[in-house]
Amino acid sequence: MTTFQLNRASIGQSPIKAAGIIVFLVLRYVFVIFFLYGFWFKLIKGWLWTDLMFGFFTKRFAELPPGSFQSLYLEHFAIPLALPIAWIVTLGELIIGVCLALGFATRANAAFALFLVLNFAAGGFYNLTLPPFMVFSILMMLFPSGHWLGLDGKLNKKYPDSPWFR
């Protein structure tokens, strides 16, 4: 399978396709900024070594209707595991941000991003940014953006049987 190469010749031959790929890559970097900002915010606020995540979860739990999926998720999963979840979310945001910025294992990191975003929604932290991030995570799993700009294309040539770089 030949992947579209983003260069002057391909832009001249397929300007609409190139424009779509450029927009997609810009959105990938917006996604990167979102995750790196989330990591930085949690790091400087001390989420990895304090009970901030626990407080965040218990506050949200009090706002939710009793017996709802979100309240049960918080009560039986998130609140008891608040500190490990803080580590997973914080380090996960760092890993996702850096890997997507580098175009490294892009599809796998998009799946990890979707997992985190779905867990945010399951915990009752739903806002209007989540659906676009869910959709874009799926699109990043479908399209080879790491081949257009990133390490995935080079690593796929070196390791063609690896599912990480497809």
N, C-alpha and C positions, 0 to 999 in steps of 0.2 A: 504494500500500500504506500503510495507516494503522498507525503504530507505537503500541504501548501507551504511554500517558503516565502516569508515576508521579505522581499527585496525590491529594488527598483523595477526589474524586469517583470516580476509577477504583479506588481501594482499597476504597471502599464497595461498588462494583458488582461487583468481581471480587477478593475478598479472598485467595483461594487463588492466583490468578495473580499478584497483587501480592506475596504472601509469597514465591513462587518467584523473582520478579524481584529482590526485596530480598536473598534468600539468594545469588542469582547475583552481584549487585553486591558483596556482602560478600566473596565468594570472589574476585572480580576484584581487590579491594583487598588481599586476602591475597597474591595473585599479584604485585601491585605492590610490596608490602613485600619479598617474596622477591627480586625483581629489583633494587630499589633498595639493599637490603642487600648483595647480591652486588657491585654497582657500588662502593658505599662501602668495603667490605672490600678489594677489589682496589686501589682508589685509595689508601687510607691505608697499605696494605702495599707499595705501589710496583710493582705488577705491570706498569705501563705503561713503566717505565724501568729495570727490572732483569731478571735472568734467572730470576725466581721461577717463571714459567710453564714455562720449560724444565726447571727442577729438578722441578717438579710432574709434568710429563709423563715425564721419565726415571725418576723413582721409581716411578710407576705402571707404566711399561713393564717394569721389572724384576720386578714382581709378577705379570705376566700370563703365561699359557702361550705359548711361542714358536709363531708361525704362526697364532695366533688372529686373528680379524678385528680385535679391539681392539688387539692388539700391532702388527699391520700398519698400522693406521690411525695409531697413534702414531709408528711408525718412519718411515713414508713420507710422512706429511702433517703431523701435529701437531708433532713434535719439530723438523723442519727450519724450520717456520714459527711457532715458539713466540711470538716477539715480536709479529708481526702478528696472530696469533690472540688474544694478550692484549689488544691494542687493540680488535679486533672484539668480543670477549666483553665487555670492560669497558664500552666505549661503547655496545654493543648493549644491555646491561642497563640503562644509563641511559636510552637512547631508549625502550626498551620500558616501563620503569617510569613515566617521565614521560607518555608518550603514553597508556598505559592509565589512569593516574590522571586525565588530562584527558578521557578518552573520545575521543581524537583518532586517526583512522585505526585504530580498534580492531581490526578484522579483519586488516588487514595486519600490525599489531604482534603480534597473536596468532600469525600465521603465522611471523613472525620469532622469536618466543619458542619455538615448536615446533621450528624449525630449530636454535636454540641447544641446547635440551634434548636433541634427537636426537643432536647432536654430542657432548654430554656423555656420553651413553650409548655412542656409538660409540667414544669414547676410553677406555672401561672405567671411567668414573666413575659407574657405576650405583648408585643407592640407592633406597630405597622411596618417596622423594618424586617421582621422575621419572614413573612411570605416571600419578599423578593430575594432574601438570602437563601431561603430553602430552594426556590426555583433556580437561582444562579448556581447553587451547589450542585444540583442535578445536571445543569447544562455543562458545568466544568467536568463532571464525570463522563458526559457524553462526547464532548469535543476535545481534541488534542491540543489544548492551548499551551501546554508545556513543550510541545514540538514547535509551535509557532515562535515562541519566545521563552527559552528556558533550557534546562539541562536534560529534560526528558528525551528530546530528539537524539542528542548525542549518546545518551546512555542506552536508548533503545537500539541504536546501531551496534553498540558494544555488547549488549545483553538482550538480544532479540526475543528470547523466550521468557524474560522476566515480566510478570504482570504489573510491576511497579512503574514502569516507564512507557506503557502503551498509550 
